[in-house]
Amino acid sequence: MGKGSLYGRFEDRGHRITWIREESTSHMPIPTETERLAIPAGVPVINVIHTGINQDQQPFEVTTFTMRVDLNGLDYRIHIED
């Protein structure tokens, strides 16, 4: 990736991050999630869709996460400097 952060590399390509949006939902796991995450019966998952938004208000980076709720939590501190 080179020197600096992932967002530094995006900025090199003209995408300066100005906003982050994260959407979260929860549900009971589907069979592939149960298998891949080794989830015991009765444990739900949380899905997070993380979107980086640039200076033109355009999304340029999307990451999705699926986590067991019994082993994970969410703590948001999103500060974007100009």
mmCIF file of the N, C-alpha and C atoms, coordinates in Angstrom:
data_MODEL
# 
_entry.id   MODEL 
# 
loop_
_atom_site.group_PDB 
_atom_site.id 
_atom_site.type_symbol 
_atom_site.label_atom_id 
_atom_site.label_alt_id 
_atom_site.label_comp_id 
_atom_site.label_asym_id 
_atom_site.label_entity_id 
_atom_site.label_seq_id 
_atom_site.pdbx_PDB_ins_code 
_atom_site.Cartn_x 
_atom_site.Cartn_y 
_atom_site.Cartn_z 
_atom_site.occupancy 
_atom_site.B_iso_or_equiv 
_atom_site.pdbx_formal_charge 
_atom_site.auth_seq_id 
_atom_site.auth_comp_id 
_atom_site.auth_asym_id 
_atom_site.auth_atom_id 
_atom_site.pdbx_PDB_model_num 
ATOM 1   N N  . MET A 1 1  ? 0.815   -1.205  0.000  1.00 0.00 ? 1  MET A N  1 
ATOM 2   C CA . MET A 1 1  ? 0.000   0.000   0.000  1.00 0.00 ? 1  MET A CA 1 
ATOM 3   C C  . MET A 1 1  ? 0.852   1.260   0.000  1.00 0.00 ? 1  MET A C  1 
ATOM 4   N N  . GLY A 1 2  ? 2.091   1.142   0.361  1.00 0.00 ? 2  GLY A N  1 
ATOM 5   C CA . GLY A 1 2  ? 2.923   2.332   0.442  1.00 0.00 ? 2  GLY A CA 1 
ATOM 6   C C  . GLY A 1 2  ? 2.846   2.970   1.811  1.00 0.00 ? 2  GLY A C  1 
ATOM 7   N N  . LYS A 1 3  ? 3.464   4.122   1.938  1.00 0.00 ? 3  LYS A N  1 
ATOM 8   C CA . LYS A 1 3  ? 3.524   4.824   3.215  1.00 0.00 ? 3  LYS A CA 1 
ATOM 9   C C  . LYS A 1 3  ? 2.190   5.496   3.528  1.00 0.00 ? 3  LYS A C  1 
ATOM 10  N N  . GLY A 1 4  ? 1.785   5.428   4.778  1.00 0.00 ? 4  GLY A N  1 
ATOM 11  C CA . GLY A 1 4  ? 0.554   6.082   5.202  1.00 0.00 ? 4  GLY A CA 1 
ATOM 12  C C  . GLY A 1 4  ? -0.614  5.119   5.276  1.00 0.00 ? 4  GLY A C  1 
ATOM 13  N N  . SER A 1 5  ? -1.781  5.695   5.447  1.00 0.00 ? 5  SER A N  1 
ATOM 14  C CA . SER A 1 5  ? -2.984  4.901   5.657  1.00 0.00 ? 5  SER A CA 1 
ATOM 15  C C  . SER A 1 5  ? -3.688  4.571   4.340  1.00 0.00 ? 5  SER A C  1 
ATOM 16  N N  . LEU A 1 6  ? -4.676  3.708   4.453  1.00 0.00 ? 6  LEU A N  1 
ATOM 17  C CA . LEU A 1 6  ? -5.524  3.389   3.313  1.00 0.00 ? 6  LEU A CA 1 
ATOM 18  C C  . LEU A 1 6  ? -6.166  4.654   2.765  1.00 0.00 ? 6  LEU A C  1 
ATOM 19  N N  . TYR A 1 7  ? -6.648  5.523   3.662  1.00 0.00 ? 7  TYR A N  1 
ATOM 20  C CA . TYR A 1 7  ? -7.284  6.751   3.206  1.00 0.00 ? 7  TYR A CA 1 
ATOM 21  C C  . TYR A 1 7  ? -6.280  7.698   2.558  1.00 0.00 ? 7  TYR A C  1 
ATOM 22  N N  . GLY A 1 8  ? -5.013  7.625   2.944  1.00 0.00 ? 8  GLY A N  1 
ATOM 23  C CA . GLY A 1 8  ? -3.969  8.376   2.259  1.00 0.00 ? 8  GLY A CA 1 
ATOM 24  C C  . GLY A 1 8  ? -3.828  7.935   0.816  1.00 0.00 ? 8  GLY A C  1 
ATOM 25  N N  . ARG A 1 9  ? -3.937  6.634   0.590  1.00 0.00 ? 9  ARG A N  1 
ATOM 26  C CA . ARG A 1 9  ? -3.859  6.122   -0.781 1.00 0.00 ? 9  ARG A CA 1 
ATOM 27  C C  . ARG A 1 9  ? -5.063  6.574   -1.603 1.00 0.00 ? 9  ARG A C  1 
ATOM 28  N N  . PHE A 1 10 ? -6.260  6.572   -0.984 1.00 0.00 ? 10 PHE A N  1 
ATOM 29  C CA . PHE A 1 10 ? -7.441  7.067   -1.689 1.00 0.00 ? 10 PHE A CA 1 
ATOM 30  C C  . PHE A 1 10 ? -7.279  8.547   -2.018 1.00 0.00 ? 10 PHE A C  1 
ATOM 31  N N  . GLU A 1 11 ? -6.731  9.320   -1.077 1.00 0.00 ? 11 GLU A N  1 
ATOM 32  C CA . GLU A 1 11 ? -6.537  10.750  -1.318 1.00 0.00 ? 11 GLU A CA 1 
ATOM 33  C C  . GLU A 1 11 ? -5.565  10.973  -2.475 1.00 0.00 ? 11 GLU A C  1 
ATOM 34  N N  . ASP A 1 12 ? -4.536  10.120  -2.568 1.00 0.00 ? 12 ASP A N  1 
ATOM 35  C CA . ASP A 1 12 ? -3.616  10.209  -3.709 1.00 0.00 ? 12 ASP A CA 1 
ATOM 36  C C  . ASP A 1 12 ? -4.362  10.066  -5.033 1.00 0.00 ? 12 ASP A C  1 
ATOM 37  N N  . ARG A 1 13 ? -5.502  9.383   -5.009 1.00 0.00 ? 13 ARG A N  1 
ATOM 38  C CA . ARG A 1 13 ? -6.290  9.164   -6.228 1.00 0.00 ? 13 ARG A CA 1 
ATOM 39  C C  . ARG A 1 13 ? -7.467  10.135  -6.333 1.00 0.00 ? 13 ARG A C  1 
ATOM 40  N N  . GLY A 1 14 ? -7.466  11.184  -5.493 1.00 0.00 ? 14 GLY A N  1 
ATOM 41  C CA . GLY A 1 14 ? -8.488  12.221  -5.604 1.00 0.00 ? 14 GLY A CA 1 
ATOM 42  C C  . GLY A 1 14 ? -9.712  12.048  -4.744 1.00 0.00 ? 14 GLY A C  1 
ATOM 43  N N  . HIS A 1 15 ? -9.672  11.116  -3.801 1.00 0.00 ? 15 HIS A N  1 
ATOM 44  C CA . HIS A 1 15 ? -10.828 10.883  -2.928 1.00 0.00 ? 15 HIS A CA 1 
ATOM 45  C C  . HIS A 1 15 ? -10.459 11.225  -1.490 1.00 0.00 ? 15 HIS A C  1 
ATOM 46  N N  . ARG A 1 16 ? -10.703 12.467  -1.094 1.00 0.00 ? 16 ARG A N  1 
ATOM 47  C CA . ARG A 1 16 ? -10.452 12.873  0.293  1.00 0.00 ? 16 ARG A CA 1 
ATOM 48  C C  . ARG A 1 16 ? -11.696 12.547  1.110  1.00 0.00 ? 16 ARG A C  1 
ATOM 49  N N  . ILE A 1 17 ? -11.535 11.741  2.126  1.00 0.00 ? 17 ILE A N  1 
ATOM 50  C CA . ILE A 1 17 ? -12.685 11.325  2.930  1.00 0.00 ? 17 ILE A CA 1 
ATOM 51  C C  . ILE A 1 17 ? -13.186 12.506  3.762  1.00 0.00 ? 17 ILE A C  1 
ATOM 52  N N  . THR A 1 18 ? -14.479 12.768  3.676  1.00 0.00 ? 18 THR A N  1 
ATOM 53  C CA . THR A 1 18 ? -15.087 13.846  4.448  1.00 0.00 ? 18 THR A CA 1 
ATOM 54  C C  . THR A 1 18 ? -16.211 13.353  5.349  1.00 0.00 ? 18 THR A C  1 
ATOM 55  N N  . TRP A 1 19 ? -16.762 12.201  5.042  1.00 0.00 ? 19 TRP A N  1 
ATOM 56  C CA . TRP A 1 19 ? -17.838 11.609  5.835  1.00 0.00 ? 19 TRP A CA 1 
ATOM 57  C C  . TRP A 1 19 ? -17.655 10.104  5.875  1.00 0.00 ? 19 TRP A C  1 
ATOM 58  N N  . ILE A 1 20 ? -18.134 9.518   6.931  1.00 0.00 ? 20 ILE A N  1 
ATOM 59  C CA . ILE A 1 20 ? -18.250 8.071   7.026  1.00 0.00 ? 20 ILE A CA 1 
ATOM 60  C C  . ILE A 1 20 ? -19.685 7.766   7.415  1.00 0.00 ? 20 ILE A C  1 
ATOM 61  N N  . ARG A 1 21 ? -20.290 6.853   6.682  1.00 0.00 ? 21 ARG A N  1 
ATOM 62  C CA . ARG A 1 21 ? -21.626 6.388   7.027  1.00 0.00 ? 21 ARG A CA 1 
ATOM 63  C C  . ARG A 1 21 ? -21.523 4.916   7.364  1.00 0.00 ? 21 ARG A C  1 
ATOM 64  N N  . GLU A 1 22 ? -22.143 4.526   8.474  1.00 0.00 ? 22 GLU A N  1 
ATOM 65  C CA . GLU A 1 22 ? -22.201 3.114   8.826  1.00 0.00 ? 22 GLU A CA 1 
ATOM 66  C C  . GLU A 1 22 ? -23.640 2.746   9.132  1.00 0.00 ? 22 GLU A C  1 
ATOM 67  N N  . GLU A 1 23 ? -24.101 1.730   8.451  1.00 0.00 ? 23 GLU A N  1 
ATOM 68  C CA . GLU A 1 23 ? -25.446 1.208   8.642  1.00 0.00 ? 23 GLU A CA 1 
ATOM 69  C C  . GLU A 1 23 ? -25.326 -0.151  9.314  1.00 0.00 ? 23 GLU A C  1 
ATOM 70  N N  . SER A 1 24 ? -26.085 -0.370  10.365 1.00 0.00 ? 24 SER A N  1 
ATOM 71  C CA . SER A 1 24 ? -26.001 -1.663  11.046 1.00 0.00 ? 24 SER A CA 1 
ATOM 72  C C  . SER A 1 24 ? -27.389 -2.277  11.172 1.00 0.00 ? 24 SER A C  1 
ATOM 73  N N  . THR A 1 25 ? -27.424 -3.578  10.980 1.00 0.00 ? 25 THR A N  1 
ATOM 74  C CA . THR A 1 25 ? -28.645 -4.367  11.138 1.00 0.00 ? 25 THR A CA 1 
ATOM 75  C C  . THR A 1 25 ? -28.267 -5.663  11.842 1.00 0.00 ? 25 THR A C  1 
ATOM 76  N N  . SER A 1 26 ? -29.256 -6.315  12.401 1.00 0.00 ? 26 SER A N  1 
ATOM 77  C CA . SER A 1 26 ? -28.989 -7.614  13.018 1.00 0.00 ? 26 SER A CA 1 
ATOM 78  C C  . SER A 1 26 ? -30.031 -8.610  12.527 1.00 0.00 ? 26 SER A C  1 
ATOM 79  N N  . HIS A 1 27 ? -29.656 -9.866  12.568 1.00 0.00 ? 27 HIS A N  1 
ATOM 80  C CA . HIS A 1 27 ? -30.554 -10.939 12.157 1.00 0.00 ? 27 HIS A CA 1 
ATOM 81  C C  . HIS A 1 27 ? -30.005 -12.269 12.667 1.00 0.00 ? 27 HIS A C  1 
ATOM 82  N N  . MET A 1 28 ? -30.845 -13.265 12.590 1.00 0.00 ? 28 MET A N  1 
ATOM 83  C CA . MET A 1 28 ? -30.366 -14.611 12.895 1.00 0.00 ? 28 MET A CA 1 
ATOM 84  C C  . MET A 1 28 ? -29.520 -15.054 11.708 1.00 0.00 ? 28 MET A C  1 
ATOM 85  N N  . PRO A 1 29 ? -28.413 -15.733 11.958 1.00 0.00 ? 29 PRO A N  1 
ATOM 86  C CA . PRO A 1 29 ? -27.494 -16.074 10.876 1.00 0.00 ? 29 PRO A CA 1 
ATOM 87  C C  . PRO A 1 29 ? -28.077 -17.062 9.874  1.00 0.00 ? 29 PRO A C  1 
ATOM 88  N N  . ILE A 1 30 ? -27.659 -16.876 8.635  1.00 0.00 ? 30 ILE A N  1 
ATOM 89  C CA . ILE A 1 30 ? -27.993 -17.858 7.601  1.00 0.00 ? 30 ILE A CA 1 
ATOM 90  C C  . ILE A 1 30 ? -26.998 -19.017 7.731  1.00 0.00 ? 30 ILE A C  1 
ATOM 91  N N  . PRO A 1 31 ? -27.266 -20.156 7.117  1.00 0.00 ? 31 PRO A N  1 
ATOM 92  C CA . PRO A 1 31 ? -26.388 -21.324 7.310  1.00 0.00 ? 31 PRO A CA 1 
ATOM 93  C C  . PRO A 1 31 ? -24.899 -21.059 7.038  1.00 0.00 ? 31 PRO A C  1 
ATOM 94  N N  . THR A 1 32 ? -24.572 -20.323 5.989  1.00 0.00 ? 32 THR A N  1 
ATOM 95  C CA . THR A 1 32 ? -23.145 -20.079 5.715  1.00 0.00 ? 32 THR A CA 1 
ATOM 96  C C  . THR A 1 32 ? -22.498 -19.223 6.798  1.00 0.00 ? 32 THR A C  1 
ATOM 97  N N  . GLU A 1 33 ? -23.235 -18.264 7.366  1.00 0.00 ? 33 GLU A N  1 
ATOM 98  C CA . GLU A 1 33 ? -22.697 -17.454 8.465  1.00 0.00 ? 33 GLU A CA 1 
ATOM 99  C C  . GLU A 1 33 ? -22.498 -18.312 9.709  1.00 0.00 ? 33 GLU A C  1 
ATOM 100 N N  . THR A 1 34 ? -23.460 -19.188 9.991  1.00 0.00 ? 34 THR A N  1 
ATOM 101 C CA . THR A 1 34 ? -23.344 -20.086 11.134 1.00 0.00 ? 34 THR A CA 1 
ATOM 102 C C  . THR A 1 34 ? -22.087 -20.937 11.023 1.00 0.00 ? 34 THR A C  1 
ATOM 103 N N  . GLU A 1 35 ? -21.838 -21.452 9.838  1.00 0.00 ? 35 GLU A N  1 
ATOM 104 C CA . GLU A 1 35 ? -20.680 -22.311 9.624  1.00 0.00 ? 35 GLU A CA 1 
ATOM 105 C C  . GLU A 1 35 ? -19.370 -21.523 9.673  1.00 0.00 ? 35 GLU A C  1 
ATOM 106 N N  . ARG A 1 36 ? -19.281 -20.464 8.920  1.00 0.00 ? 36 ARG A N  1 
ATOM 107 C CA . ARG A 1 36 ? -18.021 -19.709 8.821  1.00 0.00 ? 36 ARG A CA 1 
ATOM 108 C C  . ARG A 1 36 ? -17.632 -19.006 10.109 1.00 0.00 ? 36 ARG A C  1 
ATOM 109 N N  . LEU A 1 37 ? -18.633 -18.572 10.888 1.00 0.00 ? 37 LEU A N  1 
ATOM 110 C CA . LEU A 1 37 ? -18.341 -17.856 12.128 1.00 0.00 ? 37 LEU A CA 1 
ATOM 111 C C  . LEU A 1 37 ? -18.435 -18.747 13.363 1.00 0.00 ? 37 LEU A C  1 
ATOM 112 N N  . ALA A 1 38 ? -18.694 -20.038 13.161 1.00 0.00 ? 38 ALA A N  1 
ATOM 113 C CA . ALA A 1 38 ? -18.819 -21.008 14.265 1.00 0.00 ? 38 ALA A CA 1 
ATOM 114 C C  . ALA A 1 38 ? -19.790 -20.498 15.329 1.00 0.00 ? 38 ALA A C  1 
ATOM 115 N N  . ILE A 1 39 ? -20.991 -20.208 14.892 1.00 0.00 ? 39 ILE A N  1 
ATOM 116 C CA . ILE A 1 39 ? -21.998 -19.617 15.770 1.00 0.00 ? 39 ILE A CA 1 
ATOM 117 C C  . ILE A 1 39 ? -22.865 -20.709 16.389 1.00 0.00 ? 39 ILE A C  1 
ATOM 118 N N  . PRO A 1 40 ? -22.983 -20.696 17.726 1.00 0.00 ? 40 PRO A N  1 
ATOM 119 C CA . PRO A 1 40 ? -23.883 -21.651 18.373 1.00 0.00 ? 40 PRO A CA 1 
ATOM 120 C C  . PRO A 1 40 ? -25.346 -21.302 18.083 1.00 0.00 ? 40 PRO A C  1 
ATOM 121 N N  . ALA A 1 41 ? -26.212 -22.257 18.257 1.00 0.00 ? 41 ALA A N  1 
ATOM 122 C CA . ALA A 1 41 ? -27.641 -22.041 18.032 1.00 0.00 ? 41 ALA A CA 1 
ATOM 123 C C  . ALA A 1 41 ? -28.158 -20.891 18.890 1.00 0.00 ? 41 ALA A C  1 
ATOM 124 N N  . GLY A 1 42 ? -29.004 -20.066 18.292 1.00 0.00 ? 42 GLY A N  1 
ATOM 125 C CA . GLY A 1 42 ? -29.648 -18.981 19.027 1.00 0.00 ? 42 GLY A CA 1 
ATOM 126 C C  . GLY A 1 42 ? -28.874 -17.677 19.093 1.00 0.00 ? 42 GLY A C  1 
ATOM 127 N N  . VAL A 1 43 ? -27.686 -17.611 18.513 1.00 0.00 ? 43 VAL A N  1 
ATOM 128 C CA . VAL A 1 43 ? -26.873 -16.390 18.570 1.00 0.00 ? 43 VAL A CA 1 
ATOM 129 C C  . VAL A 1 43 ? -27.046 -15.603 17.277 1.00 0.00 ? 43 VAL A C  1 
ATOM 130 N N  . PRO A 1 44 ? -27.525 -14.349 17.352 1.00 0.00 ? 44 PRO A N  1 
ATOM 131 C CA . PRO A 1 44 ? -27.672 -13.535 16.152 1.00 0.00 ? 44 PRO A CA 1 
ATOM 132 C C  . PRO A 1 44 ? -26.349 -12.916 15.704 1.00 0.00 ? 44 PRO A C  1 
ATOM 133 N N  . VAL A 1 45 ? -26.383 -12.320 14.519 1.00 0.00 ? 45 VAL A N  1 
ATOM 134 C CA . VAL A 1 45 ? -25.230 -11.601 13.992 1.00 0.00 ? 45 VAL A CA 1 
ATOM 135 C C  . VAL A 1 45 ? -25.617 -10.148 13.755 1.00 0.00 ? 45 VAL A C  1 
ATOM 136 N N  . ILE A 1 46 ? -24.617 -9.294  13.692 1.00 0.00 ? 46 ILE A N  1 
ATOM 137 C CA . ILE A 1 46 ? -24.817 -7.909  13.295 1.00 0.00 ? 46 ILE A CA 1 
ATOM 138 C C  . ILE A 1 46 ? -24.037 -7.682  12.013 1.00 0.00 ? 46 ILE A C  1 
ATOM 139 N N  . ASN A 1 47 ? -24.666 -6.998  11.085 1.00 0.00 ? 47 ASN A N  1 
ATOM 140 C CA . ASN A 1 47 ? -24.012 -6.632  9.828  1.00 0.00 ? 47 ASN A CA 1 
ATOM 141 C C  . ASN A 1 47 ? -23.781 -5.130  9.844  1.00 0.00 ? 47 ASN A C  1 
ATOM 142 N N  . VAL A 1 48 ? -22.593 -4.709  9.453  1.00 0.00 ? 48 VAL A N  1 
ATOM 143 C CA . VAL A 1 48 ? -22.256 -3.292  9.348  1.00 0.00 ? 48 VAL A CA 1 
ATOM 144 C C  . VAL A 1 48 ? -21.797 -3.037  7.924  1.00 0.00 ? 48 VAL A C  1 
ATOM 145 N N  . ILE A 1 49 ? -22.405 -2.033  7.302  1.00 0.00 ? 49 ILE A N  1 
ATOM 146 C CA . ILE A 1 49 ? -21.953 -1.569  5.989  1.00 0.00 ? 49 ILE A CA 1 
ATOM 147 C C  . ILE A 1 49 ? -21.301 -0.210  6.215  1.00 0.00 ? 49 ILE A C  1 
ATOM 148 N N  . HIS A 1 50 ? -19.992 -0.153  5.976  1.00 0.00 ? 50 HIS A N  1 
ATOM 149 C CA . HIS A 1 50 ? -19.183 1.061   6.175  1.00 0.00 ? 50 HIS A CA 1 
ATOM 150 C C  . HIS A 1 50 ? -18.954 1.699   4.812  1.00 0.00 ? 50 HIS A C  1 
ATOM 151 N N  . THR A 1 51 ? -19.302 2.987   4.677  1.00 0.00 ? 51 THR A N  1 
ATOM 152 C CA . THR A 1 51 ? -19.116 3.695   3.413  1.00 0.00 ? 51 THR A CA 1 
ATOM 153 C C  . THR A 1 51 ? -18.290 4.954   3.649  1.00 0.00 ? 51 THR A C  1 
ATOM 154 N N  . GLY A 1 52 ? -17.188 5.091   2.914  1.00 0.00 ? 52 GLY A N  1 
ATOM 155 C CA . GLY A 1 52 ? -16.401 6.322   2.925  1.00 0.00 ? 52 GLY A CA 1 
ATOM 156 C C  . GLY A 1 52 ? -16.925 7.239   1.836  1.00 0.00 ? 52 GLY A C  1 
ATOM 157 N N  . ILE A 1 53 ? -17.159 8.509   2.186  1.00 0.00 ? 53 ILE A N  1 
ATOM 158 C CA . ILE A 1 53 ? -17.732 9.480   1.254  1.00 0.00 ? 53 ILE A CA 1 
ATOM 159 C C  . ILE A 1 53 ? -16.719 10.600  1.047  1.00 0.00 ? 53 ILE A C  1 
ATOM 160 N N  . ASN A 1 54 ? -16.496 10.980  -0.215 1.00 0.00 ? 54 ASN A N  1 
ATOM 161 C CA . ASN A 1 54 ? -15.441 11.948  -0.521 1.00 0.00 ? 54 ASN A CA 1 
ATOM 162 C C  . ASN A 1 54 ? -15.939 13.390  -0.513 1.00 0.00 ? 54 ASN A C  1 
ATOM 163 N N  . GLN A 1 55 ? -15.041 14.287  -0.876 1.00 0.00 ? 55 GLN A N  1 
ATOM 164 C CA . GLN A 1 55 ? -15.311 15.721  -0.864 1.00 0.00 ? 55 GLN A CA 1 
ATOM 165 C C  . GLN A 1 55 ? -16.431 16.134  -1.824 1.00 0.00 ? 55 GLN A C  1 
ATOM 166 N N  . ASP A 1 56 ? -16.751 15.301  -2.788 1.00 0.00 ? 56 ASP A N  1 
ATOM 167 C CA . ASP A 1 56 ? -17.845 15.567  -3.721 1.00 0.00 ? 56 ASP A CA 1 
ATOM 168 C C  . ASP A 1 56 ? -19.146 14.886  -3.295 1.00 0.00 ? 56 ASP A C  1 
ATOM 169 N N  . GLN A 1 57 ? -19.174 14.394  -2.060 1.00 0.00 ? 57 GLN A N  1 
ATOM 170 C CA . GLN A 1 57 ? -20.328 13.688  -1.507 1.00 0.00 ? 57 GLN A CA 1 
ATOM 171 C C  . GLN A 1 57 ? -20.618 12.397  -2.256 1.00 0.00 ? 57 GLN A C  1 
ATOM 172 N N  . GLN A 1 58 ? -19.577 11.774  -2.817 1.00 0.00 ? 58 GLN A N  1 
ATOM 173 C CA . GLN A 1 58 ? -19.704 10.529  -3.551 1.00 0.00 ? 58 GLN A CA 1 
ATOM 174 C C  . GLN A 1 58 ? -19.078 9.386   -2.754 1.00 0.00 ? 58 GLN A C  1 
ATOM 175 N N  . PRO A 1 59 ? -19.760 8.253   -2.638 1.00 0.00 ? 59 PRO A N  1 
ATOM 176 C CA . PRO A 1 59 ? -19.141 7.103   -1.982 1.00 0.00 ? 59 PRO A CA 1 
ATOM 177 C C  . PRO A 1 59 ? -17.986 6.574   -2.828 1.00 0.00 ? 59 PRO A C  1 
ATOM 178 N N  . PHE A 1 60 ? -16.876 6.223   -2.155 1.00 0.00 ? 60 PHE A N  1 
ATOM 179 C CA . PHE A 1 60 ? -15.721 5.712   -2.893 1.00 0.00 ? 60 PHE A CA 1 
ATOM 180 C C  . PHE A 1 60 ? -15.158 4.442   -2.295 1.00 0.00 ? 60 PHE A C  1 
ATOM 181 N N  . GLU A 1 61 ? -15.648 4.059   -1.144 1.00 0.00 ? 61 GLU A N  1 
ATOM 182 C CA . GLU A 1 61 ? -15.127 2.862   -0.472 1.00 0.00 ? 61 GLU A CA 1 
ATOM 183 C C  . GLU A 1 61 ? -16.246 2.266   0.353  1.00 0.00 ? 61 GLU A C  1 
ATOM 184 N N  . VAL A 1 62 ? -16.490 0.956   0.189  1.00 0.00 ? 62 VAL A N  1 
ATOM 185 C CA . VAL A 1 62 ? -17.521 0.266   0.958  1.00 0.00 ? 62 VAL A CA 1 
ATOM 186 C C  . VAL A 1 62 ? -16.930 -1.021  1.520  1.00 0.00 ? 62 VAL A C  1 
ATOM 187 N N  . THR A 1 63 ? -17.135 -1.235  2.799  1.00 0.00 ? 63 THR A N  1 
ATOM 188 C CA . THR A 1 63 ? -16.688 -2.450  3.464  1.00 0.00 ? 63 THR A CA 1 
ATOM 189 C C  . THR A 1 63 ? -17.867 -3.005  4.254  1.00 0.00 ? 63 THR A C  1 
ATOM 190 N N  . THR A 1 64 ? -18.049 -4.318  4.218  1.00 0.00 ? 64 THR A N  1 
ATOM 191 C CA . THR A 1 64 ? -19.107 -4.932  5.012  1.00 0.00 ? 64 THR A CA 1 
ATOM 192 C C  . THR A 1 64 ? -18.491 -5.866  6.048  1.00 0.00 ? 64 THR A C  1 
ATOM 193 N N  . PHE A 1 65 ? -19.108 -5.903  7.208  1.00 0.00 ? 65 PHE A N  1 
ATOM 194 C CA . PHE A 1 65 ? -18.664 -6.755  8.308  1.00 0.00 ? 65 PHE A CA 1 
ATOM 195 C C  . PHE A 1 65 ? -19.858 -7.558  8.799  1.00 0.00 ? 65 PHE A C  1 
ATOM 196 N N  . THR A 1 66 ? -19.640 -8.809  9.131  1.00 0.00 ? 66 THR A N  1 
ATOM 197 C CA . THR A 1 66 ? -20.646 -9.630  9.794  1.00 0.00 ? 66 THR A CA 1 
ATOM 198 C C  . THR A 1 66 ? -19.994 -10.205 11.039 1.00 0.00 ? 66 THR A C  1 
ATOM 199 N N  . MET A 1 67 ? -20.636 -9.960  12.197 1.00 0.00 ? 67 MET A N  1 
ATOM 200 C CA . MET A 1 67 ? -20.033 -10.341 13.483 1.00 0.00 ? 67 MET A CA 1 
ATOM 201 C C  . MET A 1 67 ? -21.059 -11.019 14.377 1.00 0.00 ? 67 MET A C  1 
ATOM 202 N N  . ARG A 1 68 ? -20.586 -11.969 15.161 1.00 0.00 ? 68 ARG A N  1 
ATOM 203 C CA . ARG A 1 68 ? -21.421 -12.564 16.208 1.00 0.00 ? 68 ARG A CA 1 
ATOM 204 C C  . ARG A 1 68 ? -21.679 -11.510 17.273 1.00 0.00 ? 68 ARG A C  1 
ATOM 205 N N  . VAL A 1 69 ? -22.937 -11.394 17.717 1.00 0.00 ? 69 VAL A N  1 
ATOM 206 C CA . VAL A 1 69 ? -23.218 -10.381 18.732 1.00 0.00 ? 69 VAL A CA 1 
ATOM 207 C C  . VAL A 1 69 ? -22.762 -10.792 20.129 1.00 0.00 ? 69 VAL A C  1 
ATOM 208 N N  . ASP A 1 70 ? -22.555 -12.071 20.355 1.00 0.00 ? 70 ASP A N  1 
ATOM 209 C CA . ASP A 1 70 ? -22.134 -12.493 21.689 1.00 0.00 ? 70 ASP A CA 1 
ATOM 210 C C  . ASP A 1 70 ? -20.644 -12.261 21.932 1.00 0.00 ? 70 ASP A C  1 
ATOM 211 N N  . LEU A 1 71 ? -19.879 -11.982 20.891 1.00 0.00 ? 71 LEU A N  1 
ATOM 212 C CA . LEU A 1 71 ? -18.438 -11.789 21.039 1.00 0.00 ? 71 LEU A CA 1 
ATOM 213 C C  . LEU A 1 71 ? -17.954 -10.402 20.602 1.00 0.00 ? 71 LEU A C  1 
ATOM 214 N N  . ASN A 1 72 ? -18.859 -9.551  20.132 1.00 0.00 ? 72 ASN A N  1 
ATOM 215 C CA . ASN A 1 72 ? -18.458 -8.261  19.574 1.00 0.00 ? 72 ASN A CA 1 
ATOM 216 C C  . ASN A 1 72 ? -19.354 -7.142  20.065 1.00 0.00 ? 72 ASN A C  1 
ATOM 217 N N  . GLY A 1 73 ? -18.860 -5.930  19.935 1.00 0.00 ? 73 GLY A N  1 
ATOM 218 C CA . GLY A 1 73 ? -19.619 -4.730  20.244 1.00 0.00 ? 73 GLY A CA 1 
ATOM 219 C C  . GLY A 1 73 ? -19.208 -3.633  19.275 1.00 0.00 ? 73 GLY A C  1 
ATOM 220 N N  . LEU A 1 74 ? -19.933 -2.544  19.299 1.00 0.00 ? 74 LEU A N  1 
ATOM 221 C CA . LEU A 1 74 ? -19.637 -1.421  18.423 1.00 0.00 ? 74 LEU A CA 1 
ATOM 222 C C  . LEU A 1 74 ? -19.376 -0.180  19.263 1.00 0.00 ? 74 LEU A C  1 
ATOM 223 N N  . ASP A 1 75 ? -18.351 0.573   18.897 1.00 0.00 ? 75 ASP A N  1 
ATOM 224 C CA . ASP A 1 75 ? -18.007 1.817   19.578 1.00 0.00 ? 75 ASP A CA 1 
ATOM 225 C C  . ASP A 1 75 ? -17.607 2.811   18.501 1.00 0.00 ? 75 ASP A C  1 
ATOM 226 N N  . TYR A 1 76 ? -18.423 3.816   18.264 1.00 0.00 ? 76 TYR A N  1 
ATOM 227 C CA . TYR A 1 76 ? -18.184 4.733   17.154 1.00 0.00 ? 76 TYR A CA 1 
ATOM 228 C C  . TYR A 1 76 ? -17.543 6.031   17.620 1.00 0.00 ? 76 TYR A C  1 
ATOM 229 N N  . ARG A 1 77 ? -16.429 6.365   17.000 1.00 0.00 ? 77 ARG A N  1 
ATOM 230 C CA . ARG A 1 77 ? -15.770 7.655   17.162 1.00 0.00 ? 77 ARG A CA 1 
ATOM 231 C C  . ARG A 1 77 ? -15.240 8.023   15.787 1.00 0.00 ? 77 ARG A C  1 
ATOM 232 N N  . ILE A 1 78 ? -16.020 8.773   15.030 1.00 0.00 ? 78 ILE A N  1 
ATOM 233 C CA . ILE A 1 78 ? -15.659 9.068   13.655 1.00 0.00 ? 78 ILE A CA 1 
ATOM 234 C C  . ILE A 1 78 ? -15.417 10.565  13.523 1.00 0.00 ? 78 ILE A C  1 
ATOM 235 N N  . HIS A 1 79 ? -14.162 10.949  13.446 1.00 0.00 ? 79 HIS A N  1 
ATOM 236 C CA . HIS A 1 79 ? -13.764 12.338  13.310 1.00 0.00 ? 79 HIS A CA 1 
ATOM 237 C C  . HIS A 1 79 ? -13.011 12.507  12.011 1.00 0.00 ? 79 HIS A C  1 
ATOM 238 N N  . ILE A 1 80 ? -13.512 13.352  11.156 1.00 0.00 ? 80 ILE A N  1 
ATOM 239 C CA . ILE A 1 80 ? -12.865 13.598  9.864  1.00 0.00 ? 80 ILE A CA 1 
ATOM 240 C C  . ILE A 1 80 ? -12.394 15.036  9.860  1.00 0.00 ? 80 ILE A C  1 
ATOM 241 N N  . GLU A 1 81 ? -11.106 15.223  9.686  1.00 0.00 ? 81 GLU A N  1 
ATOM 242 C CA . GLU A 1 81 ? -10.542 16.573  9.651  1.00 0.00 ? 81 GLU A CA 1 
ATOM 243 C C  . GLU A 1 81 ? -10.474 17.075  8.225  1.00 0.00 ? 81 GLU A C  1 
ATOM 244 N N  . ASP A 1 82 ? -10.616 18.407  8.072  1.00 0.00 ? 82 ASP A N  1 
ATOM 245 C CA . ASP A 1 82 ? -10.440 19.021  6.750  1.00 0.00 ? 82 ASP A CA 1 
ATOM 246 C C  . ASP A 1 82 ? -8.991  19.111  6.398  1.00 0.00 ? 82 ASP A C  1 
# 
